[in-house]
Amino acid sequence: MPNLLTRVAVMQAFSRFRQYLGNLSLQSRFLLIMGASSLFITLLLFALFSNFTEKLLERIGERFAKEQMLLDKARTLQPLMHEMAFAREAAETPLIKAWVANERDAELYGHSTAELSQLFQSGNYFVAIVKSGTFYYFDAKKQRNWQPSRLTMNSQAPEDAWLYDFINGGDSHSIKVTSNNKLGLNKIWIMAPIREGKKVVGVLGTGIEIGDFTRNASNTRLPGVTNMFIDRDTKIQIYNDVTH
């Protein structure tokens, strides 16, 4: 019953509209049709323009996000790549290789440690010698006598696994975040192999403070934009908001 009443009402309205059109002059009809057509075209153009604008803004936003990501990635990784380049270059020098092959040579030791102490921007370095199992570590912020600390590595010790994994892995370089319980340090360790032929006889590198790297990695001047580092399992590793 309600549907029938609705159809009757619509038919009556349509009939009155036809009657109204019939009473109009030809000029009035023309103007009415032109006005309705103009309104329809305007609404259509507005809808098309709104859709085009929305897609354009979306593409601009996506491109900006990608450009910002690449910029932040380059800015964040620059300190690591800078130190990595120095580590790989130093690991290939004849002086360092000669010292590793003749660890007890006092002259080679002195020249090598003096050169390494000035090499890295972070102000620290380490050299691990496979044959003796000695781990030399120097931190300019804590050691004023320019003599590195000496520790003994153990291939069976879990705390030394990060070094021996690299030694046995055959990689040309590595960056690893780990704690060194013997030194009481938690750093981002940058490593390069010291080779004798194809054999890895030592590891040379430096450590970057995690706090400094985190502040640089998560810092951004853009409002509403936050940088973070995630691992392969999408777990957040670096984020400047400690409440999350």
Protein Blocks (a to p, Z undefined) as FASTA:
>chain_A
ZZmmmmmmmmmmmmmmmmmmmmpcfklmmmmmmmmmmmmmmmmmmmmmmmmmmmmmmmmm
mmmmmmmmmmmmmmmmmmmmmmmmmmmmmmmpmklmmmmmmmmlmklmmmmmmmmmmmpm
nlpacdddfklopacdddfklmmnlpacdddddfkbmklmmmmmmmmnopabdcdddddf
knopacddddddddehjacfbdcdddddfklmmmmmmgcfbehiacddddfkopafbdcb
lkZZ
